[in-house]
Every structure is written in structure tokens, then in C-alpha cells.
Amino acid sequence: MFNLKAPVFLLILFSVFGIVSSEISCRDFEDKEIDWWNGYKMTAGAKDLRAPGYTMAYWDVNSGTWWSWEEIAANETSREASTALFHTTMQLPYYGNANHASVGYIVYNDQWCQCPKGVECFEHRSYDGSLCPTAYEYVDSRSGETRVKCNCNAMGFPTPKDSSGKPYAHAKGFLIFDEAGGIWVTHSVPGFPLGRSNYGRVGWSWFKLGPGQHFSCVSLSPEGVEDVAKHLANSYVLPQEDSSEVPRSLKDQYKNAAKLAAIDEAEGFEKGYESIRGSLSTSLKTKNGTDLMVISKEGGKDVQYDLWEDLVAPGIESDIFTETWCVCSFEDRDSQEKKCQEDGRLICDAEGQEDPEKDRPYCCQKSVCDRKHKVQQILQLDFSGYYEKNDRLINSIETHAKWAMGQSSEDPWVCFGDINRQPSQRWRGGGALCMRDEDSHKVVSKFVKEVDECED
């Protein structure tokens, strides 16, 4: 009799204490499993929002052509937080909600944070291998406690490379998976999410708060996870050394992911790993059947082509509207500033006027209109939506997001990517996740207000 009741007792016990495991899947704002969701974080200067800089326009597989606002927790993990981003991210095992022995994860970011144990970090890690260069005390406004915060802002640091000089991808995101499949989240936020040494907090620095950012989550089969891992290897992403692990029980099933997690920052991939040369394109589906296309490109000085113009538009066989980070890079500042004034390929705010704070000109690539598939630069977005009385305009010079959409409803592709349309980004590895979904395409179509037009 005891044996008959034991399973029931254990089920009740596990349910009470939250031990029953659930499927690794994208999560919605109610923490329910969902096939996919997308989000666009508003800028800190957006008008008429209760939480400027922490508000995200959100839509998912169940929302049809509507979208809603989600407020992202600021600089701390709130167990009461109710956003798709929070619930999805909290499936990383080091947040304590998954079994390390049965769940693999790879967190990668070319601007990531590693701080001494016990020291908070809401900025970025320096690329020379050192930990946060400065730390200071401050008084927490809520608790009144004196705390320590490190500041290692990566703006202006050189491109991370391995010992051979090969550049790591300009890419940010994470994979979480078990034997039944997993999720892929791709985004544009430096230092997100915080690594294992800062577990329990989902933080945002001033840089993350200010510009617009993008997020996309898709639920995948085991084969889909492996396909994505192959693309991440092709892009040469930089996994966080303390936040990427494939348990022994999954290494045979996820060979590509296991090799990716074993990367050494200085030496690159382990010996015997054959990287893919050039570009790669793979068609796959979400767990529930939404069509996806994953596109990636290798980085290197001998790789000089644009992700959006040369790969994405031809890959989805469509003219596209695209928006990426328009602030000129430090690496090409002098040459790019000159191009701002002389080259018709660049569009500059206020006729090339520099940003006084960052000492860099705002420059967006001009639309490419002379190819089979046109690539037109988005100049302004409008998130007023069904809140018609509110003016929520975002200029492309204010956003760090990187995305594109098919120009025609007959090509309902929506893509989220890693790389900016800038001369300095052509040699960087990275890729794009493209989703073919009519409702999602209708949502983003509402956002586009102004583009750099092509002359007839």
C-alpha cells in the first residue's frame, strides 16, 4: 500500500517545492510554454511611457497582429517579475531553476561582464582579459545598504580576437537545451544576461538602458539546436567562460553544441574542430512548425561583405527594410567621418554633426537600390500603435537593435541579426535569425514610419 501511494506523494512533494521539471521552451509573460516571441526595447527617451528605457514592445505566436507593452525589471532580479524575457532567461541552470546534470547552456556575448565574486557588475568586461578595472561603493536607494559596483564600460575597447588574430563574432544571445530540445534567444544587448558569478540578477547598464534593443526567442527540436550551434560556430561566437556548459549526459546528442561550449578564449576552438569557411544558410522550423532560416558569416580580414545586403536579402529572396546601430565605430572613426561628408553611401544626422558626448558622428548606411534585392535603410519607427494619442517615435540613430523585414506581404519575413550595416562590421562574424510569419510581419510593418527611399 505504501508503494502505491509513494509516487503520488512524491508528485505532490515535487509540485509543492517546484522540483517537477518542465520542457525547455520560450516562456510568455505568464511563464507558460510558447513556441516563439519577439521584442523591441524602447529607448530611454521614448515619450509617455511609465518606465522609459525598461519598456519593450512584445508580440508572440498567440498575439496575432497585436502587440503589447512589457516592463523589464531594472538592475535586479525580481521573483515577482512577469515578462517573457525574465521567465525565459531564468531557465538558465545557474539561476537555480534547472538541473545542471540534464540541461546544457551556452551564453555568448562579444561585450560581456566578468567581475570578482561578490562584486556587482552592470557594465562590460574589458577585452584584454582583465576583470573590471574600477569598482566603487554606492548606497542602494531601496535598502540603504552600502554596496560595491564595478564599472568596465566596453565602449571603445578593441574587437575581441583569439591568439591567431581571428575576430570573434559581433553576436549576443544564448542557447538552453535538454534531451527534448531547447531555445535560442538572440538579442543586441551588451553584457546580457549576467554570468554565473553574478547569478540571481538580470541587470541593465546605462548603455543598455539608453538605446533601443531587440530580442527574439524560438523553441527548437534537438536537431534545430544542433543546427543553430553549427551556425554559432561558423560565426565564431565568444561563449562566456563561466556560463557555458554541456553536461556529459548530452555531449553525444549535442556534438556541435559541446564543441562550441569548449571554446578557449585565447586559443579558439579545440584542436580537431573544423570550422566552416564563408557563409552558411539553413532552413528549419520551430517546434510547432513556424518556418525559420538561419544565416551566418565567418569573420576575418579576408571576409569583406555585408550581412544584410549580401546574405539576408538574397537568402530570403526579398527586398528588405533594415535598421541597425548607426553610430560610427571607434575603429573606423576617421575614415567613416570623412565618408559622412563625402560619400553618398552614408546618411548623417544634422549633415554629419558629431555626437558631443561620444565624439562620433551618427551615420546610417544609405539604401542599396541597384541590386536584385533592394536593402532600404529605416530612418524612423513609430510605436504609437493603438495608443494613437501618444507620440512614440524612435530615430534609427537612437537604437542599437539590428533587424529587417521583407518589404512585401508576399514575403512575410522578419529577421533579427548580429551585425550592423557599417564598413567596420564587414569583417566581423555573425548571423541572423529569420522567421516567416504573416502576423509577425504585420506587427513590424506598423512600426516603420520613414525609410531612405530608392529613386525610381
Residue, then its C-alpha position, 0 to 999 in steps of 0.5 A: m500500500f505504501n508503494l502505491k501511494a509513494p509516487v503520488f506523494l512524491l508528485i505532490l512533494f515535487s509540485v509543492f517545492g517546484i522540483v517537477s521539471s518542465e520542457i525547455s521552451c520560450r516562456d510568455f509573460e505568464d511563464k507558460e510554454i510558447d513556441w516563439w516571441n519577439g521584442y523591441k526595447m524602447t529607448a530611454g527617451a521614448k515619450d509617455l511611457r511609465a518606465p522609459g528605457y525598461t519598456m519593450a514592445y512584445w508580440d508572440v505566436n498567440s498575439g496575432t497582429w497585436w502587440s503589447w507593452e512589457e516592463i523589464a525589471a531594472n538592475e535586479t532580479s525580481r521573483e515577482a517579475s512577469t515578462a517573457l524575457f525574465h521567465t525565459t532567461m531564468q531557465l538558465p541552470y545557474y539561476g537555480n531553476a534547472n538541473h545542471a546534470s540534464v540541461g546544457y547552456i551556452v551564453y555568448n556575448d562579444q561585450w560581456c561582464q566578468c567581475p570578482k565574486g561578490v562584486e556587482c557588475f552592470e557594465h562590460r568586461s574589458y577585452d584584454g582579459s582583465l576583470c573590471p578595472t574600477a569598482y566603487e561603493y554606492v548606497d542602494s536607494r531601496s535598502g540603504e545598504t552600502r554596496v560595491k559596483c564595478n564599472c568596465n564600460a566596453m565602449g571603445f575597447p578593441t574587437p575581441k580576437d583569439s591568439s591567431g588574430k581571428p575576430y570573434a563574432h559581433a553576436k549576443g544571445f544564448l542557447i538552453f537545451d535538454e534531451a527534448g530540445g531547447i531555445w535560442v534567444t538572440h538579442s543586441v544587448p551588451g553584457f546580457p544576461l549576467g554570468r554565473s558569478n553574478y547569478g540571481r540578477v538580470g541587470w541593465s547598464w546605462f548603455k543598455l538602458g539608453p538605446g533601443q534593443h531587440f530580442s527574439c526567442v524560438s523553441l527548437s527540436p534537438e536537431g534545430v539546436e544542433d543546427v543553430a550551434k553549427h551556425l554559432a560556430n561558423s560565426y565564431v561566437l565568444p561563449q562566456e567562460d563561466s556560463s557555458e556548459v554541456p553536461r556529459s549526459l548530452k555531449d553525444q546528442y549535442k556534438n556541435a553544441a559541446k564543441l562550441a561550449a569548449i571554446d578557449e578564449a585565447e586559443g579558439f576552438e579545440k584542436g580537431y574542430e573544423s570550422i566552416r569557411g564563408s557563409l552558411s544558410t539553413s532552413l528549419k522550423t520551430k517546434n510547432g512548425t513556424d518556418l525559420m532560416v538561419i544565416s551566418k558569416e565567418g569573420g576575418k580580414d579576408v571576409q569583406y561583405d555585408l550581412w544584410e545586403d549580401l546574405v539576408a536579402p538574397g537568402i530570403e529572396s526579398d527586398i528588405f527594410t533594415e535598421t541597425w546601430c548607426v553610430c560610427s565605430f571607434e575603429d573606423r572613426d576617421s575614415q567613416e567621418k570623412k565618408c559622412q561628408e563625402d560619400g553618398r553611401l552614408i546618411c548623417d544626422a544634422e549633415g554629419q554633426e558629431d555626437p558631443e558626448k561620444d565624439r562620433p558622428y551618427c551615420c546610417q548606411k544609405s539604401v542599396c537600390d541597384r541590386k536584385h534585392k533592394v536593402q532600404q535603410i529605416l530612418q524612423l519607427d513609430f510605436s504609437g500603435y493603438y495608443e494613437k494619442n501618444d507620440r512614440l517615435i524612435n530615430s534609427i540613430e537612437t537604437h542599437a537593435k539590428w533587424a529587417m523585414g521583407q518589404s512585401s506581404e508576399d514575403p512575410w519575413v522578419c529577421f533579427g541579426d548580429i551585425n550592423r550595416q557599417p564598413s567596420q562590421r564587414w569583417r566581423g562574424g555573425g548571423a541572423l535569425c529569420m522567421r516567416d510569419e504573416d502576423s509577425h510581419k504585420v506587427v513590424s510593418k506598423f512600426v516603420k514610419e520613414v525609410d531612405e527611399c530608392e529613386d525610381 
